[in-house]
Amino acid sequence: MIEKDYDIIIIGSGAGGGTVARELSALCGEGKTIAVLEWGPKFRDEEFTGRELQMANKLYFESGGLLTEGREMTCAFGRGYGGSTMVYTGTSIELPEHVAERWAVPGLTYADIIARTQKYKQENNVHILDDNLINENNELFRIGCDKLGLNARKFPVNIKGCLGSGACNMGCPNQAKQGTNRVQLPQAEQQGVEVVTHCRVEKIGERCVEAEVKTLPLGEPPSWAPGRYLIRAKVVIVCGGAVNSSALMQRSNLPVSFPALGRFFTCHPALTLVAQHDKPITNFYGFPKTYYCDDFEKSEHYLLETCMYFPFTTAKNIASFGPEHSAFLADFTRLQMILVLASDKAIPENRITVDDDGNPQVDYTFTDDVKKAFVSAQRVAARIFFAAGAARVHVPGASIPVIEASMQDKIDELVTMRELRMGKIPISSAHMMGGCRMGRDSSDSVTNGWGQVHDIPWLFCADSSLFPGSSEVNPYMTVMSLADRVAEGIRDNAGTLLAA
Ligand SMILES: Cc1cc2nc3c(=O)[nH]c(=O)nc-3n(C[C@H](O)[C@H](O)[C@H](O)COP(=O)(O)OP(=O)(O)OC[C@H]3O[C@@H](n4cnc5c(N)ncnc54)[C@H](O)[C@@H]3O)c2cc1C
């Protein structure tokens, strides 16, 4: 085994890892050594081809289709330099105040989260989308909401120089999204942080990690030779994303046991509804996600967002078969889409575990609240489509797969709890949260409000695994904000933590 020594090791380079790396990079100027170990490759700009299946296989963990143990939901997250920020859409929302209050983490205030969020809004060029990038798929959502008296809000987004290719979730081919791969990681590297790609951390030991570098024919070659490594560090920061951080911590035989480890996992389970118009609309080019409606967030616990997926994902999202299925897809340029995101509550039963080989497994049960949210959201989304002039709507959880405009007064009868058959309807998730939650002590959580693992002072988490419950909105801004806080805590205590 090849041995190496660093002051700080950061595991993962996504929203959390990229932020913490840049925030700690000033320590390199004081002679401290910092390495980011990233499982995936660093893709070259020309490798972002925008081809759907090719990109799913290259950029996502398990091609974006990690199935829950009950085979009822797929979980999508990125693997590579920048983590899921390579493939996110870049909608940039602040954590609502009531969520921070519900989290009730000792010492962590809403004001603190928001002050840090503001910093990343500026850094990532967050702004309201220019009108010329809003296509009809999005505009029809606004029109439908207006007609029903619902409030369609414009998303703040973090793009710069968007050419409207619509390929955000396949990794932007024009480098327009301001993910950590474009902003924070290059800055960290300039300051002296080493980023080692193709490097999977297998285990955390006492002030060290075991990792393996394997070269794949993807992206830039790694800076370390292929092989197994033992890397000693004074501080280890886990930023593998909620699923992989939880799995890594469980594989690691830590000296303290945490009943909450892997538990209280939330993920905003999502359903996509697809409507067909009588004539073509602009849909697959232009920015895919412009509007959202949070009118039902507090009362019924869901958000409605515009979205546009490419043919393979759309085929997967439509829960019918045969000629009906083909007819929808054949008319791709006439399709309009709405994404339903349920705000799921953190319950201990929903958790990440590991199999015999140490690979993550997601045990997830849909609560009645989530099912109720799906029913209500599908009814409202169907009405928005019809108000916008759609001819028919594909509703995954309805008694018939396609509701024609002439049947719209029957929506409530067609979309019911009884018809919501989990495992039969295509549910996906892209917002993994929790598993190493912040809290009071090791009886209720894994870390304190500064991301420091209880009773293991050299070990930190700084990613979405820290969330004590769901963020109830798109989460990446809050991930960056919390990672910024973890970095500040480490910087402030560097004298003790990094002492020889
Ligand atoms: C398709 C998609 C669209 C999204 N759109 C939005 C959006 O518009 N707005 C929003 O707010 N959020 C969005 N999100 C969610 C957002 O991207 C995530 O919440 C955020 O990136 C999570 O940050 P993280 O640091 O926890 O994990 P990630 O960003 O996923 O990074 C984790 C990194 O750790 C690496 N890693 C894992 N395990 C190991 C290991 N053992 N050794 C070494 N490296 C490891 C992984 O390869 C990965 O690169 C989206 C997500 C997806 C998948």
The ligand as an SDF file (V2000), in Angstrom:
LIG
                    3D

 53 58  0  0  0  0  0  0  0  0999 V2000
  -30.1110   15.8290  -11.9990 C   0  0  0  0  0  0  0  0  0  0  0  0
  -29.9910   16.7030  -10.7810 C   0  0  0  0  0  0  0  0  0  0  0  0
  -30.5010   18.0000  -10.8210 C   0  0  0  0  0  0  0  0  0  0  0  0
  -30.3980   18.8100   -9.6850 C   0  0  0  0  0  0  0  0  0  0  0  0
  -30.8240   20.1070   -9.7700 N   0  0  0  0  0  0  0  0  0  0  0  0
  -30.7130   20.9100   -8.6850 C   0  0  0  0  0  0  0  0  0  0  0  0
  -31.0880   22.2780   -8.7590 C   0  0  0  0  0  0  0  0  0  0  0  0
  -31.4850   22.7720   -9.8090 O   0  0  0  0  0  0  0  0  0  0  0  0
  -31.0090   23.0330   -7.6310 N   0  0  0  0  0  0  0  0  0  0  0  0
  -30.5730   22.5110   -6.4320 C   0  0  0  0  0  0  0  0  0  0  0  0
  -30.5590   23.2330   -5.4260 O   0  0  0  0  0  0  0  0  0  0  0  0
  -30.1570   21.2150   -6.3530 N   0  0  0  0  0  0  0  0  0  0  0  0
  -30.2010   20.4110   -7.4310 C   0  0  0  0  0  0  0  0  0  0  0  0
  -29.7600   19.1200   -7.3630 N   0  0  0  0  0  0  0  0  0  0  0  0
  -29.2320   18.6190   -6.0670 C   0  0  0  0  0  0  0  0  0  0  0  0
  -27.7970   19.0840   -5.8110 C   0  0  0  0  0  0  0  0  0  0  0  0
  -27.0110   18.8480   -6.9510 O   0  0  0  0  0  0  0  0  0  0  0  0
  -27.2460   18.3320   -4.5900 C   0  0  0  0  0  0  0  0  0  0  0  0
  -28.0880   18.6130   -3.4840 O   0  0  0  0  0  0  0  0  0  0  0  0
  -25.8340   18.7110   -4.1980 C   0  0  0  0  0  0  0  0  0  0  0  0
  -24.9440   18.6570   -5.2870 O   0  0  0  0  0  0  0  0  0  0  0  0
  -25.3510   17.7560   -3.1030 C   0  0  0  0  0  0  0  0  0  0  0  0
  -24.0250   18.1010   -2.7590 O   0  0  0  0  0  0  0  0  0  0  0  0
  -23.0930   17.0460   -2.0230 P   0  0  0  0  0  0  0  0  0  0  0  0
  -21.7760   17.6860   -1.8450 O   0  0  0  0  0  0  0  0  0  0  0  0
  -23.7940   16.5260   -0.8410 O   0  0  0  0  0  0  0  0  0  0  0  0
  -22.9710   15.7950   -3.0230 O   0  0  0  0  0  0  0  0  0  0  0  0
  -22.5240   15.7330   -4.5440 P   0  0  0  0  0  0  0  0  0  0  0  0
  -22.6160   17.0780   -5.1730 O   0  0  0  0  0  0  0  0  0  0  0  0
  -23.3310   14.6480   -5.1500 O   0  0  0  0  0  0  0  0  0  0  0  0
  -20.9760   15.3140   -4.5050 O   0  0  0  0  0  0  0  0  0  0  0  0
  -20.5310   14.1280   -3.9180 C   0  0  0  0  0  0  0  0  0  0  0  0
  -19.2110   13.7170   -4.5760 C   0  0  0  0  0  0  0  0  0  0  0  0
  -18.5340   12.7980   -3.7180 O   0  0  0  0  0  0  0  0  0  0  0  0
  -17.9340   11.7860   -4.5110 C   0  0  0  0  0  0  0  0  0  0  0  0
  -17.7850   10.5810   -3.6690 N   0  0  0  0  0  0  0  0  0  0  0  0
  -18.7700    9.8550   -3.1190 C   0  0  0  0  0  0  0  0  0  0  0  0
  -18.2530    8.8430   -2.4030 N   0  0  0  0  0  0  0  0  0  0  0  0
  -16.9280    8.9270   -2.5220 C   0  0  0  0  0  0  0  0  0  0  0  0
  -15.8480    8.1290   -2.0290 C   0  0  0  0  0  0  0  0  0  0  0  0
  -16.0670    7.0500   -1.2680 N   0  0  0  0  0  0  0  0  0  0  0  0
  -14.5770    8.4770   -2.3580 N   0  0  0  0  0  0  0  0  0  0  0  0
  -14.3480    9.5750   -3.1270 C   0  0  0  0  0  0  0  0  0  0  0  0
  -15.3390   10.3500   -3.6300 N   0  0  0  0  0  0  0  0  0  0  0  0
  -16.6090   10.0390   -3.3210 C   0  0  0  0  0  0  0  0  0  0  0  0
  -18.9220   11.5830   -5.6400 C   0  0  0  0  0  0  0  0  0  0  0  0
  -18.2710   10.9710   -6.7640 O   0  0  0  0  0  0  0  0  0  0  0  0
  -19.3860   13.0120   -5.9150 C   0  0  0  0  0  0  0  0  0  0  0  0
  -18.5980   13.6070   -6.9050 O   0  0  0  0  0  0  0  0  0  0  0  0
  -29.8110   18.2960   -8.4760 C   0  0  0  0  0  0  0  0  0  0  0  0
  -29.2950   16.9960   -8.4650 C   0  0  0  0  0  0  0  0  0  0  0  0
  -29.3650   16.2040   -9.6000 C   0  0  0  0  0  0  0  0  0  0  0  0
  -28.7970   14.8180   -9.5590 C   0  0  0  0  0  0  0  0  0  0  0  0
  1  2  1  0
  2  3  1  0
  2 52  2  0
  3  4  2  0
  4  5  1  0
  4 50  1  0
  5  6  2  0
  6  7  1  0
  6 13  1  0
  7  8  2  0
  7  9  1  0
  9 10  1  0
 10 11  2  0
 10 12  1  0
 12 13  2  0
 13 14  1  0
 14 15  1  0
 14 50  1  0
 15 16  1  0
 16 17  1  0
 16 18  1  0
 18 19  1  0
 18 20  1  0
 20 21  1  0
 20 22  1  0
 22 23  1  0
 23 24  1  0
 24 25  2  0
 24 26  1  0
 24 27  1  0
 27 28  1  0
 28 29  2  0
 28 30  1  0
 28 31  1  0
 31 32  1  0
 32 33  1  0
 33 34  1  0
 33 48  1  0
 34 35  1  0
 35 36  1  0
 35 46  1  0
 36 37  1  0
 36 45  1  0
 37 38  2  0
 38 39  1  0
 39 40  1  0
 39 45  2  0
 40 41  1  0
 40 42  2  0
 42 43  1  0
 43 44  2  0
 44 45  1  0
 46 47  1  0
 46 48  1  0
 48 49  1  0
 50 51  2  0
 51 52  1  0
 52 53  1  0
M  END
$$$$
